[in-house]
Amino acid sequence: MSNSTVRDMTEGTIWKHLVNFAFPLLIGNIFQQLYNTVDSIVVGNFVGADALGAVTSTIPVVLTLIGLFIGLAMGASVVISQYFGAKDVENLRKATHTAVVSTIIIAIVISAAGYYSTPFLLRMMNTPESVFREAVVYLQIFSLGLGGTMLYNMGSAILRAVGDSKRPLYFLILASILNIFLDLLFVIKFNSGVAGVAYATIISQLVSGLIIFWILFRSHEIHSLSWHEMKIDTGILRRIISIGFPAGFQMALTSFSNVFVQSYINSYGAASTAGWGIYARVDGFVVLPTQSMAMSVTTFVGQNAGARKPERIHKGLMQGLFLSWGISAFIISMIYIFAPYVAELFNQDMAVVGYGVLFLRLNCLFDPVNATNQIEAGALRGVGDSRTPMIIMLSSFVLFRQIYLFIISRLTSSIYFIAIGYPIGWFVCTALMTLHIKRSGWEKKIAALR
């Protein structure tokens, strides 16, 4: 087994493993966020505020469509990392090929579902009429290109499971640069509006997906792909689904519930819709350090679960929390100071900028709370417990948040109370997750590893 691309986290300094693994993930996630953010900046400045609203209003729908698949990729990464930690090469290879075949099948289904359900979902969000037609165009084109996104995410999940978070970064940087070039070409040169940025995004995502699979087929590592092994092992698939489905279902349902959150925001008008879109795009970057650290914790815990080292698992959780809190504190200060300048990057309309600054400053203050539940959920998933984070997050992000918004929208017309619907859910989730880890689930999982 070559040590040039894999990382064994079962030995060595824990915080160094977490940081060294998370950093390439963070840079890669930043470039992945650039796909849709550049779309928003280009249409907001070269097409108009309505086009910006059309592109950004589709965020909850996009996340709903890919949520289940992201869960499957996460489940595959956990299973593969555990086989890697246990040095079980045979099952590791079965798991990688099972994950790939499943990806191809799911990509076809989700792309079709997204394309045909687009008008219905946008109507459900009360999308303003001024942006509705362009939102349909953007989302339907984006849905047709979801296969490229899924190929990249599953290929990256396979590499991350064996500790390789660098090569997915290199491929993503290349694709992101291509996306920026195509955005400017299609919108400015060919005047193709939101359709142009949608085509630029799906072409770029397909390139990154194809490159990473080309590398996997040419690799000589234990996680390489070969055509004659390309089949589904039903036992391993069940294991992947048992770990990945709860996380994916939670992501998809949470994103779907955000369709209703978006509907509350949309009721304040097109400027509010665009301003919330700015917040959503920027928040996509803000949460990246936490998400990257959570993925690092998941892989670290997965490998040490396979190696039967529960003491390292507990230390990894605590160090991951402290690292994420420190990063969140720094980001809060930056966002609060530079919020007006950030909002103006997307659009010059003062009403849009005003809403964007409001949403950014209000919600960023609570990011350490969100960081806590993300790290804790990542650790639980690493030991194979995806059900508990699913139940807690659905209860907090979907049920409680929707009840809160339903009640508060009837008590006041202030958009402030609508905007803090996200942080309210974060507080509830963190309280429940921390209580669970301290009182029951975490200790049981640790004991089961001995």
N, C-alpha and C positions, 0 to 999 in steps of 0.2 A: 504493500500500500504506500503510494507516494505521499510525502508530507508537504508537497509544494502548494496544494490547494485546499487540503482539509485541515481542520483544527480540532484536536482532541482536548475537550474542556474538562475531562475527568481528573486532570492533574494541573498543578501550577497555581499562580496567583489569581484569585477569583475576579477581582475588579478589573484587572488587566484583560482577562478573557472577555468580560462583558463589554468593556469600552472598545477593545480592538475589533470585536465582532460587530458591535452596534454602529461604529463610525461609518464603515462602508455602506451599511444599511441606511443610515441617515442621509448620506450624500445621495445614494440611489433613490431613496424616497423623495428627496427634494427634487431631483430631476424628473421623477415620475409625476409629481404634482405640477411641474412646469407644463406638462401637456395641456391640461385644462386651464391653467392660469394664464398661459400665453394666449390661448384662445380668447379668454375673457378680456385681456388687455388689448389685444388686436381689434376685436370687434367693438369694444367700448370706446376706443379712440378713433378708429377708422370707419366704423359703420354707424354707431350711435347707442344711446342709452337703452332703447328698446331691444336692440340686438344683444346688448350685455345682459339685460334681464332674461332674454330668451335662452341664452347659453347657461347662465348661472342657475336659473330656476329648475333645470333638469337634474341638478346634483342628487337630490334624494332618490329620484327614479333610477339613475345610474347605479348608485350604491345598493339599491334594492335588487337590481338585476344581477349584480356580481357578488352580492353578499354570501349567498349559499356556496358559491364556488370558492371564494376566499377561505371559507371554513373548511372546505375539502382540502385545499392546498395546505392549510394549517395542520389538519389532521394527518396528511401525508408526511409533512415535515416532522411532526412529533414521532410518528411510527418509525420513519427512516432513521431519525436521530437516536431512538432507543435501540434499534438494531445495530446501528453504528457503535454506540457505546458498549453494547454487548458483544461486539465483534462477530455478529451473525451475518456473514456475507450472503448466504443463500436467500434468506428472507429479505434482506435489504434490497437485493436485485429484484425479487418478486414485487416488493412494495413500489419501487420506482416505476416499473413497467405497468403495474396496475394503475398507478396514479396517472400516467400519461394516456393510456387508453380511455380511462374515465373522463379525462379532460376533453378529449376530442368529441365524445358523445355529448357531454354537458354543454359544450360550446355551441353545438348545433341547436340544441333545445332552447337555451337561453336567448340566443340571437333571434330566433323566430318569435319567441314570447315577447321580447322587448320591442321588436318592430311592430307587431300587431296590437300591442296593448298601449302604445304611446299616447294616442289621443285620449283614451279613457283615463289614464293616470294623470295627464296634464289637466283635464277637466276636474278631476277629483281634488287637485291642489288649488282650484279657483285661479288658475293662471290668467292674468289680465289679457283681454282680447288683443291689446296692442302688441303683445309679444307671443301670442299663442301659435300663430302659423309658423313663425321662424323656430320656435321651440320644438314643434313637431318635426320639422325638417332636420334640425340638429340631432335630436334624439333618435330618430329612425336610422339615420346614417351611422351614428355612433353604435347603435345596436347591431347593425350588420357587421361591424368590425370588432365585436367583442372577442372573437376567436383569438386574435392576436394578443389581446390583453391576457387572456387565460393561459395561452401558451407561455408567455413570459412569466406570469406569476407562478405557474406550476414548475417550470424549469428552475426558477429562482428558489422555490421551496425545497426542491431536491438538493440543490447546491448548498443552501443554508443548513440543511439537516446534517451535513457532514462538515460544517464549519467554514464553508467557502462563501463569504459574503462580498468578496472583491470583484470576481468576474461578472456577476450580474450588474454591478455598478458600472463597469466599463461599457457593457453593451447598452445600458440605459442612457448613459451620457451621449453616446453616439446617436441613439434614436431621438433624444430630446433636442439635440442640435438640428437634426433633420426636421423635426416638427416645427421648430421656430422658422427655419428657412421656408418650409412649405406653407406655413400660416401666412407669412408676409407675401409669398409668391401668389397664392390663391386669392387673398383678399385685396392686396394693393395692385398687383399686376393684372389679375384676371377679374377683379371686382365680383367675386363669387360669394361674399357675405358669410353667413353662418354655415352654409353648406361647405364652403371652402375650408373653414377651420375644422369642421367635422371630418372631412376627407383627410386633411393633414394629420389629424390625430390618429385615425385608424391605420393609415399607411405607416406611420412611425411606430405604432405599437406592434404591428405585424412584423416589421423589420426586427425589432428587439426580440420578439418571440421566436422567429426563425433562426436568428443568430444563436440564441442560447441553446436551442435544440440541436443545431448543427454541431456546436461544441460538445454537447452531451453524447452525440453519436460518434464523434471522433475521439472521445476521451478513452484513456486506458485505466482510469480509476475504477474502484469497486462499484461506483454508482453510475457507470456509463450505460448508455442505451444500445440495444441491438434489435434488429427487426425480428429475428427468430424467437426472441423472448417477449415480444409485444403481445401480451394477453393478460386477462384479468384473473387474479387469484381471489376467489370469492371469500375465503377466510380472511385474507389481509384486507380486502375491500371492506368487509364488515367492520374490521377494527379501525380502519381509516374513517369510515362513516361514523362509528360510535364516538370517536374523538372529534372529528371535524364537523359533523352535522349540527351538534348543539351550538358550536361557535358560529357556524354559517347561518343557521336559523336565527340566532340572536342578532347577527349583523343585518340580515335581510329584513327581519321584522322591525328592528329598530329604525332602519333606513326607511321602511315603508311608513312607520309611524311619523317620521319626519316629513313625509308628504303632507300630513295634517298640520304639523308645525308650520310648514311653508304656507299652507292655506291661511293660517292666522296672520302671518306676515303680509301675504299678498292682499289681504283685505284693507290694508292701509294705503294701497296704490302702487303704481309702477315704480316710483322712486324708492319706496320701501323694499320692493322686491329686488331691485338692483343693489340697494345698500346691503341687504341681507346676503345677496350673492357675493358681494365683496368680502363680507365677514367670513362666509363659508370658504372662499378661496384662500384667504389669509390664514384662517384657522386650520386649513388643511396642512399648511406649513408649520404652524405653531405646535401641533400635536405630534409632528414627526419625531422629535427627539424621544418623546415618551413611547411612541409606537415602536421605534427602533430598539429602545432599551427593553421593551416588553418582549419583542421577538428574540432578542439576545437572551433574555432570562428563560424564555420557553425552550430554546435550543440547549442552553446550559443545563437546565433542569432535566430535559429529555435525555441528554447524554449521561448525566449522573444518575438518573433513574435506571437506565439500562446497566450502568456499572455498579448499581447498588451502593450509592454513597449519599445517604440522606443528610449527613452533617453538612456536606458542601451545598446541598440544595437549600437548606435554611439560610446559610450564609449568603448564598447567591441572591435570594429574595431580598434580604435586608440591604445588601450593598446596592442592588438594583433600585430600591426605593430611595435611598439617600442620593444616589446619582441623579435620578429623575427629578427629585425635589430641587436640587441645586440648579439644574438646567432650567426648570420651570420658572424659578425666581428671576433668573436673568432675562428670560424671554418676556415676562410680564413687564418689566421696566422698559424694555425696548419698544414693545407694542404700545404701551401707554404714551410714551413720548412721541413716537413717530406715526401714530395712527392717521393724522390728517394727510401726511405726505404719502403714506401707503395707499389710502383711499383714492387720492388724486391720480395715482398711476392708472387706475381703471377707467375713470371718467371725470370730466370737469364740471358736470352739473352739480351745483351746490347742494341741492336737495338730496341727491344720491350720495354725495360725499358726507353730508351731515348724518344720514342714517348709517352709513358705513362706519364712521368714527364712533357713533353711539354704541353700535353692536360690538365693535372691537374692544373698546375700553371697558365696557360693562362686563363682558364674559371672560376676558383674559384674566381677570383678577382671581378666578376660581380654577385656573388650570392645574395647580398642584393637587387639588382634590381629584380631578379626573386622572391625573398621573398615577395616583395611588391605586385606584381600582384597576387601571390597565396593567400595571406591574403585577399586582396580586393575581389577576385573572391569567396573565401569561405564565406565572409559576404553577398555578393549578392545572392549566392545560398541559404543561410540560410533564407532569406526572400522570397524565391521562385522564384528568378530571375536567371534562369540558361541560358537563351537565350543570354543575353548581354555578359557574360563571354565567351560563346561559339563563338559568332561572333568575338569578339575582339581577342581571342586566336587563332582562325583559321586564321584570317587575318594576325596575327603577326607570329605565329609559322609555318604556312603552306605557305600561299601565299607570304608574304614578304620574308620569309627565303629562299624559293625555287627560287624566282626571284633573290635575292642577290647571292645565290650560283651559279646559272646559269650564271650570268654576271661575277662574280669575277673569276670563274674557266676558263673563256676565256680571262681574262685580265692578269692573273698571274698563275704561277705553284707553288707558295709558299703555303705550307700546313697551314701556320699561318692564312691566310685569310679564308681558308676553316674551320679551327677549331673554329673561332670566329663566325661562323654562328649561333650557339645557343645564345650567348650573344646579338648579333644584334637583334634577335627576341625578347629577353627579354626586351630590351630597348623600342622597339616599343609597345609591349604589355602593359608595365607599364605606359607609357605616355598616351595611349588611355584609359586604365582602370581608371587611376586617373582623367583624364579629364571628363570621364563619371560620376564618383561618385560626383565630385565637381559641375558639371553643370546641371545634369538632373536626372538620374535614381535614385540615392540614396535618394535625397530629396522627390521624388515622392513615393518611396516605404515607407519611414518613414511616410509621410502624410497619406498614405492609411491604415496604422495600427491604426490610432487614432479613 
